[in-house]
Amino acid sequence: MTDEAPKIRILAVDDSIVNLKLLSIFLGKEGFEVITSHQSVETLSLAMLHEPALILLDTSMPGLSGLEVLHQLKANTRTQAIPVVMVTARNQGADVKTALEAGAFDYVKKPHDEAEIVARVRSAIRHRQSLEGLTGLLPPALFLRLLERELTLGKRNGWYVSLCLIRTDLVEDTAKLLSGKLRSSDLLGHHRRGDLAVLLSSCSSEQAGGFVQRLCRILDAEMPARPRLSIVTAGPLESVTAAGLMEKAEALL
């Protein structure tokens, strides 16, 4: 007899029993173990009990809203690293933006499309697995893919995306210093040639300039020498790729 590998566990929270059944069917066929709940108030306790690899969370729920539950999850040290994919109705664009800024990894829209749900779930799980063992730093290829995803979301939802590159000989020390200074929606990763890259989600050029000023003050106080920095911003109407935005930032270093 051979031992079967444990299934990847997903927690799905939705007040619709029909939606929960669909999610269980779609993801069960892909080999996931799906735990369901139709009560939002149970989410935090179920997440701590079952330690899922991912949470699918409906935005509109009676009692505690999905956004309120998301804030609970991100404020708890035992659940804050679990990626959360929000499930939204088509007319909830403002809630989606708020959720992504609060730390949600991604979102899917109702009515459910099986292929889209499976793809977004797998993407979020790969993202978490890539982070584990990397002291929170994304590898270059994954960072570029996530930057591309953020630019796509920005065009779709009308917000800005900023990118900061940091060139330093003290990569590890700088990364540790930065890790506690970023918002939950920002991403910190490696870039080629050893640079650090920071993705600033939903961040205009003015906000990015303020971030760089705060960052310089922190680095001046904590580091023996200030690293070289560059910052670029892409607007929702700009047609720019992740690679193109990265090249602009590199040219300014």
C-alpha positions, 0 to 999 in steps of 0.5 A, spaced: 500 500 500 502 506 498 501 513 501 497 518 497 500 525 498 495 530 502 490 534 497 491 541 497 486 544 502 481 550 500 476 554 504 470 557 500 466 562 503 459 564 500 452 565 502 449 561 496 449 553 497 449 553 490 455 557 489 459 552 494 456 546 490 459 549 484 466 551 487 466 544 490 465 540 484 470 545 479 475 544 484 474 537 487 475 535 479 482 538 480 484 534 486 483 539 491 480 538 498 474 543 499 472 546 505 465 550 505 462 555 509 456 559 508 457 564 514 462 569 514 463 569 521 466 562 521 471 564 516 477 566 521 476 560 526 475 555 520 482 558 517 485 557 523 483 550 524 484 547 517 490 552 515 487 552 507 492 553 502 487 558 499 481 562 501 475 563 496 471 569 499 465 572 497 465 579 497 457 580 499 455 576 505 450 577 510 453 579 517 460 580 516 462 582 509 467 579 505 471 585 506 471 585 513 473 578 513 479 580 509 481 585 514 480 580 520 484 575 516 490 579 514 490 582 521 491 575 524 498 572 524 496 565 523 492 567 517 495 573 514 499 569 509 494 565 506 492 568 499 485 570 498 481 570 492 475 574 492 468 572 489 464 578 486 458 580 482 459 584 476 457 591 479 462 591 485 468 594 481 469 599 487 469 593 492 474 589 488 479 595 488 478 596 496 479 588 497 486 588 493 489 594 496 487 590 503 491 584 501 487 580 497 491 576 491 486 576 486 478 576 484 473 572 480 467 574 478 460 571 478 457 567 474 462 562 475 467 560 470 470 553 471 476 554 467 477 561 470 476 559 477 481 553 477 486 558 473 486 563 478 486 558 484 492 555 481 496 562 480 495 564 487 497 557 490 503 557 486 504 564 488 504 562 496 509 556 494 514 561 491 514 565 497 515 559 502 523 559 503 524 565 500 524 570 506 518 573 502 522 575 496 519 573 489 524 571 484 525 575 478 520 571 473 514 570 478 515 578 480 515 580 472 508 575 472 505 579 478 507 585 475 504 584 468 497 581 472 497 588 476 498 592 470 492 588 467 488 589 473 490 597 473 487 598 466 481 594 467 479 598 474 482 605 472 488 605 477 495 606 477 501 602 478 508 604 480 515 600 480 521 602 484 528 598 483 533 598 488 540 597 487 545 595 493 550 591 495 546 589 501 540 586 498 539 581 504 539 587 509 535 592 505 530 587 504 529 585 511 528 593 512 523 594 507 519 588 509 516 591 515 515 598 511 510 596 505 503 595 505 500 588 504 498 589 497 505 591 495 510 586 493 517 585 494 522 581 489 529 580 486 530 583 479 536 581 475 543 583 476 541 583 484 536 589 484 530 589 489 524 590 486 518 593 489 511 593 486 506 599 489 499 597 487 494 602 486 499 607 487 499 614 483 506 618 481 505 622 487 504 617 492 510 613 489 514 620 490 512 620 497 514 612 498 521 614 495 522 620 500 520 615 506 524 610 503 530 614 503 529 617 510 529 610 513 535 607 509 539 613 511 537 612 518 539 604 518 544 603 512 551 605 511 550 608 504 544 609 501 542 605 495 541 607 488 533 608 487 528 609 481 521 609 480 516 609 475 508 609 474 504 606 469 497 609 468 490 606 466 490 608 459 497 607 458 499 601 453 505 598 457 508 591 459 511 589 465 518 588 461 517 595 458 516 598 465 521 594 468 526 597 462 524 604 464 526 603 471 532 600 469 534 606 465 533 611 471 538 607 475 
